[in-house]
Amino acid sequence: MVIAKVIGTIVSTIKHPAYHGYKLQVVQPLHLTGQPPDETFLALDNADAGVGDTVLVMREGSGARQVTQIKDAPIISMIVGILDSIEITES
Amino acid sequence: MLLGKIVGTAVATIKTPELTGVKLLVVQPLDENQKPVGTLKVAADTTQAGVGDIVFMVRAREAALSLPDEKFVPVDLAAIGIVDTINIDQSIKGFELSPGYSKFN
């Protein structure tokens, strides 16, 4: 899973039915100081996250299908948690 | 999932039989500020999107799942939604993590 920050939202009317009822968020993965940042991507929100929240993003399709309980959901990235804190002891 | 702008369509006569009936879109992947990222890609269309539309797309195995009938189509990118608006909060900062304890609001 990826540690990321929600930086925005996407509004879409015409979309795959599996996406109905979920927010689509733009997330920016966090990186260690001195390392290059990763690209932003879109993630479906299953944790009621808001813009500015640090979140846990799962990037795997079958996990997303398990969460939505839709067998053929074409979803890869899903926000599965809002992080309270992180402790990094070594880098 | 990622954003892209449709810049054209692609037509192929000789192709894998499973691709018959699949509309192929030429897309330019975009970042959150609608700036181009990387090279042009071809995506299968599932939402009747047209040239000029900004869409969001899904990669890998899940692209084939988005097509209506056949679930074993050889595609690895599909446009699955047309974007109405993108709202980005440019004021958000702090994408760096440092060793130690970090607490988030």
N, CA and C atoms of all chains as a GROMACS GRO file, in nm:
protein
  588
    1MET      N    1   0.083  -0.120   0.000
    1MET     CA    2   0.000   0.000   0.000
    1MET      C    3   0.087   0.125   0.000
    2VAL      N    4   0.029   0.237  -0.035
    2VAL     CA    5   0.102   0.361  -0.056
    2VAL      C    6   0.056   0.464   0.047
    3ILE      N    7   0.152   0.540   0.101
    3ILE     CA    8   0.118   0.654   0.186
    3ILE      C    9   0.105   0.774   0.093
    4ALA      N   10  -0.010   0.840   0.095
    4ALA     CA   11  -0.031   0.951   0.002
    4ALA      C   12  -0.114   1.059   0.067
    5LYS      N   13  -0.116   1.174   0.003
    5LYS     CA   14  -0.196   1.286   0.050
    5LYS      C   15  -0.300   1.319  -0.056
    6VAL      N   16  -0.423   1.342  -0.011
    6VAL     CA   17  -0.529   1.379  -0.105
    6VAL      C   18  -0.511   1.526  -0.141
    7ILE      N   19  -0.500   1.555  -0.271
    7ILE     CA   20  -0.479   1.695  -0.312
    7ILE      C   21  -0.596   1.751  -0.391
    8GLY      N   22  -0.691   1.666  -0.426
    8GLY     CA   23  -0.805   1.719  -0.503
    8GLY      C   24  -0.907   1.612  -0.532
    9THR      N   25  -1.014   1.655  -0.598
    9THR     CA   26  -1.121   1.561  -0.632
    9THR      C   27  -1.155   1.574  -0.780
   10ILE      N   28  -1.213   1.467  -0.833
   10ILE     CA   29  -1.257   1.463  -0.972
   10ILE      C   30  -1.408   1.449  -0.971
   11VAL      N   31  -1.476   1.530  -1.052
   11VAL     CA   32  -1.620   1.516  -1.068
   11VAL      C   33  -1.646   1.457  -1.204
   12SER      N   34  -1.727   1.351  -1.207
   12SER     CA   35  -1.758   1.285  -1.333
   12SER      C   36  -1.901   1.234  -1.330
   13THR      N   37  -1.975   1.257  -1.437
   13THR     CA   38  -2.114   1.210  -1.443
   13THR      C   39  -2.122   1.078  -1.518
   14ILE      N   40  -2.060   1.075  -1.636
   14ILE     CA   41  -2.065   0.952  -1.715
   14ILE      C   42  -1.945   0.869  -1.677
   15LYS      N   43  -1.971   0.755  -1.613
   15LYS     CA   44  -1.860   0.670  -1.569
   15LYS      C   45  -1.908   0.528  -1.554
   16HIS      N   46  -1.815   0.438  -1.536
   16HIS     CA   47  -1.849   0.297  -1.519
   16HIS      C   48  -1.937   0.280  -1.395
   17PRO      N   49  -2.041   0.196  -1.403
   17PRO     CA   50  -2.134   0.181  -1.290
   17PRO      C   51  -2.066   0.141  -1.158
   18ALA      N   52  -1.953   0.074  -1.164
   18ALA     CA   53  -1.886   0.034  -1.040
   18ALA      C   54  -1.837   0.155  -0.960
   19TYR      N   55  -1.823   0.270  -1.026
   19TYR     CA   56  -1.772   0.391  -0.960
   19TYR      C   57  -1.882   0.472  -0.894
   20HIS      N   58  -2.008   0.436  -0.918
   20HIS     CA   59  -2.118   0.514  -0.861
   20HIS      C   60  -2.119   0.503  -0.709
   21GLY      N   61  -2.136   0.618  -0.645
   21GLY     CA   62  -2.146   0.618  -0.499
   21GLY      C   63  -2.014   0.636  -0.427
   22TYR      N   64  -1.905   0.644  -0.502
   22TYR     CA   65  -1.774   0.667  -0.440
   22TYR      C   66  -1.718   0.801  -0.487
   23LYS      N   67  -1.638   0.864  -0.400
   23LYS     CA   68  -1.566   0.984  -0.442
   23LYS      C   69  -1.440   0.941  -0.516
   24LEU      N   70  -1.402   1.020  -0.616
   24LEU     CA   71  -1.277   0.994  -0.688
   24LEU      C   72  -1.179   1.105  -0.648
   25GLN      N   73  -1.069   1.067  -0.587
   25GLN     CA   74  -0.974   1.164  -0.534
   25GLN      C   75  -0.842   1.160  -0.611
   26VAL      N   76  -0.776   1.275  -0.616
   26VAL     CA   77  -0.641   1.282  -0.673
   26VAL      C   78  -0.543   1.273  -0.556
   27VAL      N   79  -0.451   1.179  -0.560
   27VAL     CA   80  -0.358   1.163  -0.449
   27VAL      C   81  -0.213   1.176  -0.496
   28GLN      N   82  -0.130   1.230  -0.408
   28GLN     CA   83   0.014   1.246  -0.433
   28GLN      C   84   0.087   1.159  -0.331
   29PRO      N   85   0.160   1.056  -0.378
   29PRO     CA   86   0.234   0.972  -0.283
   29PRO      C   87   0.341   1.053  -0.208
   30LEU      N   88   0.360   1.023  -0.081
   30LEU     CA   89   0.465   1.090  -0.004
   30LEU      C   90   0.598   1.019  -0.031
   31HIS      N   91   0.708   1.091  -0.009
   31HIS     CA   92   0.841   1.035  -0.035
   31HIS      C   93   0.935   1.076   0.075
   32LEU      N   94   1.041   0.998   0.092
   32LEU     CA   95   1.141   1.033   0.193
   32LEU      C   96   1.218   1.157   0.150
   33THR      N   97   1.259   1.237   0.243
   33THR     CA   98   1.336   1.357   0.213
   33THR      C   99   1.459   1.320   0.130
   34GLY      N  100   1.476   1.389   0.019
   34GLY     CA  101   1.590   1.362  -0.068
   34GLY      C  102   1.560   1.265  -0.181
   35GLN      N  103   1.449   1.194  -0.172
   35GLN     CA  104   1.412   1.100  -0.279
   35GLN      C  105   1.320   1.171  -0.378
   36PRO      N  106   1.320   1.128  -0.506
   36PRO     CA  107   1.229   1.194  -0.602
   36PRO      C  108   1.084   1.156  -0.575
   37PRO      N  109   0.991   1.251  -0.592
   37PRO     CA  110   0.850   1.219  -0.568
   37PRO      C  111   0.791   1.133  -0.679
   38ASP      N  112   0.690   1.054  -0.646
   38ASP     CA  113   0.618   0.974  -0.743
   38ASP      C  114   0.510   1.059  -0.810
   39GLU      N  115   0.458   1.008  -0.922
   39GLU     CA  116   0.352   1.081  -0.991
   39GLU      C  117   0.220   1.071  -0.915
   40THR      N  118   0.135   1.171  -0.935
   40THR     CA  119   0.002   1.166  -0.875
   40THR      C  120  -0.083   1.062  -0.949
   41PHE      N  121  -0.187   1.014  -0.884
   41PHE     CA  122  -0.280   0.925  -0.951
   41PHE      C  123  -0.418   0.940  -0.888
   42LEU      N  124  -0.515   0.871  -0.945
   42LEU     CA  125  -0.652   0.880  -0.896
   42LEU      C  126  -0.683   0.758  -0.812
   43ALA      N  127  -0.761   0.777  -0.708
   43ALA     CA  128  -0.800   0.665  -0.623
   43ALA      C  129  -0.944   0.682  -0.581
   44LEU      N  130  -1.015   0.571  -0.572
   44LEU     CA  131  -1.153   0.572  -0.526
   44LEU      C  132  -1.151   0.576  -0.374
   45ASP      N  133  -1.244   0.649  -0.314
   45ASP     CA  134  -1.240   0.672  -0.170
   45ASP      C  135  -1.337   0.581  -0.095
   46ASN      N  136  -1.279   0.492  -0.016
   46ASN     CA  137  -1.362   0.403   0.065
   46ASN      C  138  -1.349   0.436   0.213
   47ALA      N  139  -1.287   0.550   0.246
   47ALA     CA  140  -1.261   0.581   0.386
   47ALA      C  141  -1.311   0.721   0.422
   48ASP      N  142  -1.388   0.783   0.336
   48ASP     CA  143  -1.440   0.918   0.361
   48ASP      C  144  -1.328   1.018   0.388
   49ALA      N  145  -1.224   1.013   0.307
   49ALA     CA  146  -1.113   1.106   0.324
   49ALA      C  147  -1.147   1.240   0.261
   50GLY      N  148  -1.080   1.344   0.308
   50GLY     CA  149  -1.101   1.476   0.250
   50GLY      C  150  -0.970   1.529   0.195
   51VAL      N  151  -0.979   1.640   0.122
   51VAL     CA  152  -0.860   1.703   0.066
   51VAL      C  153  -0.769   1.746   0.181
   52GLY      N  154  -0.641   1.709   0.173
   52GLY     CA  155  -0.546   1.742   0.279
   52GLY      C  156  -0.515   1.625   0.371
   53ASP      N  157  -0.598   1.521   0.368
   53ASP     CA  158  -0.575   1.405   0.456
   53ASP      C  159  -0.461   1.319   0.404
   54THR      N  160  -0.387   1.259   0.496
   54THR     CA  161  -0.286   1.160   0.460
   54THR      C  162  -0.352   1.024   0.468
   55VAL      N  163  -0.343   0.950   0.359
   55VAL     CA  164  -0.423   0.829   0.348
   55VAL      C  165  -0.338   0.708   0.309
   56LEU      N  166  -0.399   0.592   0.327
   56LEU     CA  167  -0.340   0.465   0.289
   56LEU      C  168  -0.410   0.420   0.162
   57VAL      N  169  -0.334   0.402   0.054
   57VAL     CA  170  -0.396   0.367  -0.074
   57VAL      C  171  -0.351   0.229  -0.117
   58MET      N  172  -0.449   0.143  -0.142
   58MET     CA  173  -0.419   0.010  -0.194
   58MET      C  174  -0.421   0.019  -0.346
   59ARG      N  175  -0.318  -0.036  -0.410
   59ARG     CA  176  -0.313  -0.030  -0.557
   59ARG      C  177  -0.314  -0.171  -0.613
   60GLU      N  178  -0.426  -0.235  -0.600
   60GLU     CA  179  -0.435  -0.373  -0.648
   60GLU      C  180  -0.581  -0.401  -0.679
   61GLY      N  181  -0.606  -0.460  -0.793
   61GLY     CA  182  -0.743  -0.475  -0.841
   61GLY      C  183  -0.831  -0.570  -0.764
   62SER      N  184  -0.777  -0.688  -0.727
   62SER     CA  185  -0.867  -0.785  -0.664
   62SER      C  186  -0.906  -0.741  -0.524
   63GLY      N  187  -0.817  -0.667  -0.457
   63GLY     CA  188  -0.853  -0.609  -0.327
   63GLY      C  189  -0.965  -0.509  -0.342
   64ALA      N  190  -0.959  -0.428  -0.449
   64ALA     CA  191  -1.064  -0.329  -0.474
   64ALA      C  192  -1.197  -0.396  -0.504
   65ARG      N  193  -1.192  -0.506  -0.576
   65ARG     CA  194  -1.317  -0.578  -0.607
   65ARG      C  195  -1.377  -0.638  -0.481
   66GLN      N  196  -1.290  -0.677  -0.388
   66GLN     CA  197  -1.338  -0.731  -0.262
   66GLN      C  198  -1.407  -0.621  -0.180
   67VAL      N  199  -1.350  -0.500  -0.183
   67VAL     CA  200  -1.407  -0.390  -0.107
   67VAL      C  201  -1.542  -0.350  -0.165
   68THR      N  202  -1.551  -0.336  -0.297
   68THR     CA  203  -1.678  -0.292  -0.358
   68THR      C  204  -1.779  -0.406  -0.370
   69GLN      N  205  -1.730  -0.528  -0.358
   69GLN     CA  206  -1.813  -0.648  -0.376
   69GLN      C  207  -1.880  -0.649  -0.514
   70ILE      N  208  -1.810  -0.594  -0.613
   70ILE     CA  209  -1.856  -0.604  -0.751
   70ILE      C  210  -1.752  -0.689  -0.823
   71LYS      N  211  -1.798  -0.799  -0.882
   71LYS     CA  212  -1.705  -0.900  -0.934
   71LYS      C  213  -1.615  -0.845  -1.046
   72ASP      N  214  -1.671  -0.760  -1.132
   72ASP     CA  215  -1.595  -0.712  -1.247
   72ASP      C  216  -1.561  -0.564  -1.237
   73ALA      N  217  -1.547  -0.511  -1.116
   73ALA     CA  218  -1.520  -0.369  -1.100
   73ALA      C  219  -1.383  -0.334  -1.158
   74PRO      N  220  -1.376  -0.239  -1.255
   74PRO     CA  221  -1.245  -0.202  -1.310
   74PRO      C  222  -1.176  -0.095  -1.227
   75ILE      N  223  -1.143  -0.130  -1.105
   75ILE     CA  224  -1.084  -0.035  -1.010
   75ILE      C  225  -0.949  -0.091  -0.966
   76ILE      N  226  -0.847  -0.004  -0.963
   76ILE     CA  227  -0.717  -0.050  -0.915
   76ILE      C  228  -0.684   0.016  -0.781
   77SER      N  229  -0.694   0.150  -0.775
   77SER     CA  230  -0.649   0.220  -0.656
   77SER      C  231  -0.766   0.254  -0.567
   78MET      N  232  -0.753   0.226  -0.439
   78MET     CA  233  -0.861   0.254  -0.346
   78MET      C  234  -0.802   0.306  -0.215
   79ILE      N  235  -0.863   0.414  -0.165
   79ILE     CA  236  -0.822   0.466  -0.034
   79ILE      C  237  -0.888   0.379   0.072
   80VAL      N  238  -0.806   0.311   0.151
   80VAL     CA  239  -0.863   0.216   0.247
   80VAL      C  240  -0.844   0.262   0.392
   81GLY      N  241  -0.778   0.376   0.414
   81GLY     CA  242  -0.762   0.422   0.551
   81GLY      C  243  -0.710   0.564   0.555
   82ILE      N  244  -0.740   0.634   0.665
   82ILE     CA  245  -0.685   0.767   0.688
   82ILE      C  246  -0.580   0.753   0.796
   83LEU      N  247  -0.457   0.793   0.767
   83LEU     CA  248  -0.348   0.773   0.861
   83LEU      C  249  -0.349   0.880   0.970
   84ASP      N  250  -0.327   0.835   1.094
   84ASP     CA  251  -0.315   0.929   1.206
   84ASP      C  252  -0.170   0.969   1.225
   85SER      N  253  -0.082   0.870   1.222
   85SER     CA  254   0.060   0.900   1.243
   85SER      C  255   0.145   0.790   1.180
   86ILE      N  256   0.273   0.822   1.163
   86ILE     CA  257   0.369   0.727   1.108
   86ILE      C  258   0.495   0.740   1.191
   87GLU      N  259   0.558   0.627   1.219
   87GLU     CA  260   0.689   0.634   1.283
   87GLU      C  261   0.790   0.562   1.195
   88ILE      N  262   0.891   0.635   1.153
   88ILE     CA  263   0.998   0.578   1.072
   88ILE      C  264   1.122   0.577   1.160
   89THR      N  265   1.173   0.458   1.186
   89THR     CA  266   1.288   0.452   1.276
   89THR      C  267   1.420   0.450   1.201
   90GLU      N  268   1.418   0.402   1.074
   90GLU     CA  269   1.543   0.395   0.999
   90GLU      C  270   1.512   0.425   0.853
   91SER      N  271   1.608   0.484   0.782
   91SER     CA  272   1.582   0.507   0.640
   91SER      C  273   1.709   0.483   0.558
   92MET      N  274  -0.556   0.450  -1.120
   92MET     CA  275  -0.630   0.516  -1.228
   92MET      C  276  -0.560   0.646  -1.264
   93LEU      N  277  -0.576   0.695  -1.385
   93LEU     CA  278  -0.503   0.813  -1.430
   93LEU      C  279  -0.590   0.898  -1.523
   94LEU      N  280  -0.550   1.023  -1.540
   94LEU     CA  281  -0.622   1.116  -1.626
   94LEU      C  282  -0.560   1.117  -1.765
   95GLY      N  283  -0.642   1.148  -1.865
   95GLY     CA  284  -0.589   1.161  -2.000
   95GLY      C  285  -0.680   1.246  -2.085
   96LYS      N  286  -0.624   1.300  -2.193
   96LYS     CA  287  -0.704   1.378  -2.287
   96LYS      C  288  -0.707   1.303  -2.420
   97ILE      N  289  -0.827   1.289  -2.474
   97ILE     CA  290  -0.840   1.217  -2.601
   97ILE      C  291  -0.797   1.310  -2.713
   98VAL      N  292  -0.699   1.264  -2.791
   98VAL     CA  293  -0.647   1.347  -2.899
   98VAL      C  294  -0.678   1.287  -3.036
   99GLY      N  295  -0.737   1.169  -3.040
   99GLY     CA  296  -0.769   1.109  -3.169
   99GLY      C  297  -0.823   0.968  -3.154
  100THR      N  298  -0.846   0.903  -3.267
  100THR     CA  299  -0.891   0.764  -3.263
  100THR      C  300  -0.796   0.680  -3.347
  101ALA      N  301  -0.792   0.551  -3.317
  101ALA     CA  302  -0.706   0.460  -3.391
  101ALA      C  303  -0.794   0.352  -3.454
  102VAL      N  304  -0.757   0.312  -3.576
  102VAL     CA  305  -0.831   0.207  -3.647
  102VAL      C  306  -0.732   0.098  -3.686
  103ALA      N  307  -0.770  -0.026  -3.662
  103ALA     CA  308  -0.687  -0.139  -3.703
  103ALA      C  309  -0.775  -0.240  -3.774
  104THR      N  310  -0.732  -0.285  -3.891
  104THR     CA  311  -0.812  -0.384  -3.965
  104THR      C  312  -0.771  -0.525  -3.923
  105ILE      N  313  -0.643  -0.549  -3.924
  105ILE     CA  314  -0.595  -0.681  -3.884
  105ILE      C  315  -0.564  -0.675  -3.735
  106LYS      N  316  -0.638  -0.750  -3.656
  106LYS     CA  317  -0.620  -0.744  -3.510
  106LYS      C  318  -0.667  -0.874  -3.448
  107THR      N  319  -0.637  -0.891  -3.323
  107THR     CA  320  -0.686  -1.007  -3.247
  107THR      C  321  -0.838  -1.008  -3.254
  108PRO      N  322  -0.902  -1.121  -3.282
  108PRO     CA  323  -1.048  -1.123  -3.298
  108PRO      C  324  -1.123  -1.064  -3.179
  109GLU      N  325  -1.072  -1.079  -3.060
  109GLU     CA  326  -1.141  -1.027  -2.940
  109GLU      C  327  -1.151  -0.876  -2.941
  110LEU      N  328  -1.067  -0.809  -3.021
  110LEU     CA  329  -1.071  -0.662  -3.025
  110LEU      C  330  -1.179  -0.609  -3.118
  111THR      N  331  -1.248  -0.697  -3.189
  111THR     CA  332  -1.354  -0.653  -3.281
  111THR      C  333  -1.463  -0.578  -3.204
  112GLY      N  334  -1.497  -0.459  -3.255
  112GLY     CA  335  -1.603  -0.381  -3.189
  112GLY      C  336  -1.554  -0.292  -3.078
  113VAL      N  337  -1.427  -0.299  -3.046
  113VAL     CA  338  -1.372  -0.212  -2.941
  113VAL      C  339  -1.323  -0.084  -3.006
  114LYS      N  340  -1.375   0.032  -2.960
  114LYS     CA  341  -1.331   0.160  -3.013
  114LYS      C  342  -1.198   0.196  -2.948
  115LEU      N  343  -1.103   0.234  -3.031
  115LEU     CA  344  -0.969   0.265  -2.980
  115LEU      C  345  -0.947   0.416  -2.980
  116LEU      N  346  -0.909   0.470  -2.867
  116LEU     CA  347  -0.886   0.613  -2.853
  116LEU      C  348  -0.737   0.639  -2.834
  117VAL      N  349  -0.687   0.742  -2.900
  117VAL     CA  350  -0.549   0.784  -2.876
  117VAL      C  351  -0.555   0.889  -2.765
  118VAL      N  352  -0.484   0.866  -2.657
  118VAL     CA  353  -0.491   0.956  -2.542
  118VAL      C  354  -0.352   1.004  -2.501
  119GLN      N  355  -0.350   1.126  -2.450
  119GLN     CA  356  -0.229   1.181  -2.390
  119GLN      C  357  -0.250   1.181  -2.240
  120PRO      N  358  -0.177   1.098  -2.166
  120PRO     CA  359  -0.191   1.101  -2.020
  120PRO      C  360  -0.158   1.239  -1.963
  121LEU      N  361  -0.232   1.281  -1.862
  121LEU     CA  362  -0.215   1.413  -1.803
  121LEU      C  363  -0.186   1.401  -1.654
  122ASP      N  364  -0.123   1.504  -1.599
  122ASP     CA  365  -0.108   1.510  -1.454
  122ASP      C  366  -0.225   1.588  -1.396
  123GLU      N  367  -0.221   1.614  -1.266
  123GLU     CA  368  -0.336   1.676  -1.200
  123GLU      C  369  -0.361   1.820  -1.247
  124ASN      N  370  -0.258   1.884  -1.306
  124ASN     CA  371  -0.276   2.020  -1.358
  124ASN      C  372  -0.301   2.021  -1.508
  125GLN      N  373  -0.337   1.906  -1.560
  125GLN     CA  374  -0.367   1.886  -1.702
  125GLN      C  375  -0.246   1.911  -1.792
  126LYS      N  376  -0.128   1.886  -1.739
  126LYS     CA  377  -0.006   1.894  -1.819
  126LYS      C  378   0.025   1.754  -1.872
  127PRO      N  379   0.070   1.742  -1.999
  127PRO     CA  380   0.098   1.610  -2.054
  127PRO      C  381   0.209   1.536  -1.977
  128VAL      N  382   0.191   1.407  -1.961
  128VAL     CA  383   0.289   1.321  -1.895
  128VAL      C  384   0.314   1.202  -1.985
  129GLY      N  385   0.438   1.185  -2.029
  129GLY     CA  386   0.473   1.066  -2.107
  129GLY      C  387   0.421   1.068  -2.249
  130THR      N  388   0.428   0.952  -2.313
  130THR     CA  389   0.396   0.940  -2.455
  130THR      C  390   0.248   0.912  -2.476
  131LEU      N  391   0.206   0.922  -2.603
  131LEU     CA  392   0.067   0.892  -2.638
  131LEU      C  393   0.039   0.744  -2.614
  132LYS      N  394  -0.086   0.715  -2.573
  132LYS     CA  395  -0.124   0.576  -2.549
  132LYS      C  396  -0.257   0.550  -2.619
  133VAL      N  397  -0.289   0.424  -2.637
  133VAL     CA  398  -0.417   0.387  -2.696
  133VAL      C  399  -0.501   0.319  -2.588
  134ALA      N  400  -0.624   0.368  -2.574
  134ALA     CA  401  -0.714   0.314  -2.471
  134ALA      C  402  -0.841   0.264  -2.536
  135ALA      N  403  -0.897   0.157  -2.483
  135ALA     CA  404  -1.028   0.110  -2.526
  135ALA      C  405  -1.134   0.203  -2.467
  136ASP      N  406  -1.240   0.228  -2.544
  136ASP     CA  407  -1.343   0.322  -2.499
  136ASP      C  408  -1.462   0.246  -2.443
  137THR      N  409  -1.508   0.285  -2.325
  137THR     CA  410  -1.629   0.223  -2.269
  137THR      C  411  -1.737   0.327  -2.239
  138THR      N  412  -1.707   0.457  -2.257
  138THR     CA  413  -1.802   0.560  -2.214
  138THR      C  414  -1.844   0.653  -2.327
  139GLN      N  415  -1.820   0.614  -2.453
  139GLN     CA  416  -1.857   0.698  -2.567
  139GLN      C  417  -1.792   0.835  -2.560
  140ALA      N  418  -1.668   0.839  -2.519
  140ALA     CA  419  -1.595   0.966  -2.512
  140ALA      C  420  -1.547   1.004  -2.652
  141GLY      N  421  -1.526   1.134  -2.672
  141GLY     CA  422  -1.482   1.181  -2.803
  141GLY      C  423  -1.357   1.265  -2.793
  142VAL      N  424  -1.306   1.304  -2.910
  142VAL     CA  425  -1.183   1.384  -2.915
  142VAL      C  426  -1.203   1.515  -2.839
  143GLY      N  427  -1.106   1.551  -2.755
  143GLY     CA  428  -1.113   1.672  -2.676
  143GLY      C  429  -1.159   1.647  -2.533
  144ASP      N  430  -1.222   1.533  -2.509
  144ASP     CA  431  -1.270   1.503  -2.373
  144ASP      C  432  -1.153   1.467  -2.282
  145ILE      N  433  -1.167   1.504  -2.155
  145ILE     CA  434  -1.073   1.458  -2.052
  145ILE      C  435  -1.140   1.338  -1.985
  146VAL      N  436  -1.068   1.231  -1.978
  146VAL     CA  437  -1.126   1.108  -1.923
  146VAL      C  438  -1.038   1.055  -1.810
  147PHE      N  439  -1.094   0.965  -1.730
  147PHE     CA  440  -1.005   0.889  -1.642
  147PHE      C  441  -1.002   0.745  -1.690
  148MET      N  442  -0.886   0.685  -1.671
  148MET     CA  443  -0.860   0.554  -1.731
  148MET      C  444  -0.809   0.458  -1.625
  149VAL      N  445  -0.824   0.331  -1.657
  149VAL     CA  446  -0.774   0.226  -1.568
  149VAL      C  447  -0.676   0.141  -1.646
  150ARG      N  448  -0.570   0.097  -1.579
  150ARG     CA  449  -0.465   0.020  -1.644
  150ARG      C  450  -0.480  -0.129  -1.614
  151ALA      N  451  -0.395  -0.207  -1.679
  151ALA     CA  452  -0.374  -0.348  -1.646
  151ALA      C  453  -0.496  -0.437  -1.667
  152ARG      N  454  -0.506  -0.544  -1.594
  152ARG     CA  455  -0.613  -0.643  -1.607
  152ARG      C  456  -0.751  -0.580  -1.594
  153GLU      N  457  -0.759  -0.476  -1.509
  153GLU     CA  458  -0.889  -0.413  -1.483
  153GLU      C  459  -0.944  -0.341  -1.605
  154ALA      N  460  -0.857  -0.306  -1.701
  154ALA     CA  461  -0.906  -0.243  -1.824
  154ALA      C  462  -0.998  -0.339  -1.899
  155ALA      N  463  -0.959  -0.465  -1.906
  155ALA     CA  464  -1.041  -0.565  -1.975
  155ALA      C  465  -1.173  -0.588  -1.902
  156LEU      N  466  -1.172  -0.576  -1.771
  156LEU     CA  467  -1.295  -0.596  -1.693
  156LEU      C  468  -1.398  -0.488  -1.722
  157SER      N  469  -1.354  -0.371  -1.767
  157SER     CA  470  -1.447  -0.261  -1.788
  157SER      C  471  -1.526  -0.276  -1.917
  158LEU      N  472  -1.482  -0.364  -2.007
  158LEU     CA  473  -1.555  -0.379  -2.132
  158LEU      C  474  -1.684  -0.459  -2.108
  159PRO      N  475  -1.791  -0.426  -2.182
  159PRO     CA  476  -1.924  -0.475  -2.146
  159PRO      C  477  -1.939  -0.628  -2.143
  160ASP      N  478  -1.893  -0.699  -2.245
  160ASP     CA  479  -1.925  -0.842  -2.249
  160ASP      C  480  -1.804  -0.930  -2.218
  161GLU      N  481  -1.715  -0.933  -2.314
  161GLU     CA  482  -1.601  -1.024  -2.304
  161GLU      C  483  -1.505  -0.977  -2.195
  162LYS      N  484  -1.468  -1.066  -2.105
  162LYS     CA  485  -1.379  -1.029  -1.995
  162LYS      C  486  -1.234  -1.068  -2.022
  163PHE      N  487  -1.208  -1.127  -2.138
  163PHE     CA  488  -1.071  -1.164  -2.170
  163PHE      C  489  -1.029  -1.100  -2.301
  164VAL      N  490  -1.037  -0.966  -2.304
  164VAL     CA  491  -0.997  -0.889  -2.420
  164VAL      C  492  -0.853  -0.844  -2.400
  165PRO      N  493  -0.770  -0.854  -2.504
  165PRO     CA  494  -0.631  -0.811  -2.484
  165PRO      C  495  -0.613  -0.659  -2.488
  166VAL      N  496  -0.661  -0.591  -2.385
  166VAL     CA  497  -0.636  -0.447  -2.371
  166VAL      C  498  -0.574  -0.423  -2.234
  167ASP      N  499  -0.493  -0.319  -2.222
  167ASP     CA  500  -0.434  -0.289  -2.092
  167ASP      C  501  -0.458  -0.145  -2.049
  168LEU      N  502  -0.546  -0.074  -2.123
  168LEU     CA  503  -0.581   0.063  -2.084
  168LEU      C  504  -0.722   0.089  -2.136
  169ALA      N  505  -0.809   0.138  -2.050
  169ALA     CA  506  -0.947   0.166  -2.091
  169ALA      C  507  -0.994   0.296  -2.030
  170ALA      N  508  -1.065   0.376  -2.110
  170ALA     CA  509  -1.127   0.500  -2.060
  170ALA      C  510  -1.260   0.460  -1.997
  171ILE      N  511  -1.277   0.492  -1.868
  171ILE     CA  512  -1.395   0.443  -1.798
  171ILE      C  513  -1.483   0.556  -1.745
  172GLY      N  514  -1.444   0.681  -1.764
  172GLY     CA  515  -1.530   0.790  -1.718
  172GLY      C  516  -1.490   0.922  -1.781
  173ILE      N  517  -1.588   1.007  -1.806
  173ILE     CA  518  -1.560   1.139  -1.863
  173ILE      C  519  -1.556   1.240  -1.748
  174VAL      N  520  -1.449   1.317  -1.742
  174VAL     CA  521  -1.428   1.411  -1.632
  174VAL      C  522  -1.507   1.539  -1.658
  175ASP      N  523  -1.586   1.582  -1.559
  175ASP     CA  524  -1.655   1.711  -1.569
  175ASP      C  525  -1.564   1.822  -1.516
  176THR      N  526  -1.518   1.806  -1.393
  176THR     CA  527  -1.426   1.905  -1.336
  176THR      C  528  -1.318   1.838  -1.254
  177ILE      N  529  -1.204   1.906  -1.246
  177ILE     CA  530  -1.093   1.862  -1.160
  177ILE      C  531  -1.070   1.974  -1.060
  178ASN      N  532  -1.083   1.942  -0.932
  178ASN     CA  533  -1.059   2.044  -0.829
  178ASN      C  534  -0.933   2.007  -0.753
  179ILE      N  535  -0.827   2.086  -0.773
  179ILE     CA  536  -0.701   2.059  -0.704
  179ILE      C  537  -0.674   2.172  -0.607
  180ASP      N  538  -0.639   2.137  -0.484
  180ASP     CA  539  -0.602   2.237  -0.384
  180ASP      C  540  -0.451   2.257  -0.392
  181GLN      N  541  -0.410   2.368  -0.458
  181GLN     CA  542  -0.267   2.392  -0.480
  181GLN      C  543  -0.194   2.429  -0.351
  182SER      N  544  -0.270   2.458  -0.246
  182SER     CA  545  -0.205   2.504  -0.123
  182SER      C  546  -0.153   2.388  -0.038
  183ILE      N  547  -0.187   2.265  -0.074
  183ILE     CA  548  -0.144   2.151   0.008
  183ILE      C  549   0.004   2.124  -0.012
  184LYS      N  550   0.074   2.118   0.099
  184LYS     CA  551   0.219   2.095   0.095
  184LYS      C  552   0.254   1.982   0.191
  185GLY      N  553   0.381   1.952   0.200
  185GLY     CA  554   0.426   1.850   0.295
  185GLY      C  555   0.416   1.710   0.240
  186PHE      N  556   0.481   1.685   0.127
  186PHE     CA  557   0.480   1.551   0.070
  186PHE      C  558   0.606   1.474   0.106
  187GLU      N  559   0.685   1.530   0.197
  187GLU     CA  560   0.809   1.464   0.236
  187GLU      C  561   0.792   1.397   0.372
  188LEU      N  562   0.850   1.279   0.385
  188LEU     CA  563   0.851   1.208   0.512
  188LEU      C  564   0.994   1.206   0.563
  189SER      N  565   1.010   1.228   0.691
  189SER     CA  566   1.145   1.217   0.745
  189SER      C  567   1.143   1.114   0.858
  190PRO      N  568   1.259   1.054   0.887
  190PRO     CA  569   1.265   0.956   0.995
  190PRO      C  570   1.215   1.015   1.125
  191GLY      N  571   1.152   0.931   1.205
  191GLY     CA  572   1.094   0.978   1.330
  191GLY      C  573   0.943   0.966   1.328
  192TYR      N  574   0.882   1.034   1.422
  192TYR     CA  575   0.738   1.024   1.439
  192TYR      C  576   0.670   1.141   1.370
  193SER      N  577   0.576   1.112   1.281
  193SER     CA  578   0.498   1.219   1.216
  193SER      C  579   0.352   1.199   1.251
  194LYS      N  580   0.289   1.306   1.294
  194LYS     CA  581   0.147   1.300   1.327
  194LYS      C  582   0.072   1.384   1.224
  195PHE      N  583  -0.038   1.330   1.175
  195PHE     CA  584  -0.117   1.402   1.076
  195PHE      C  585  -0.245   1.454   1.139
  196ASN      N  586  -0.297   1.561   1.082
  196ASN     CA  587  -0.419   1.620   1.138
  196ASN      C  588  -0.542   1.534   1.110
   0.00000   0.00000   0.00000
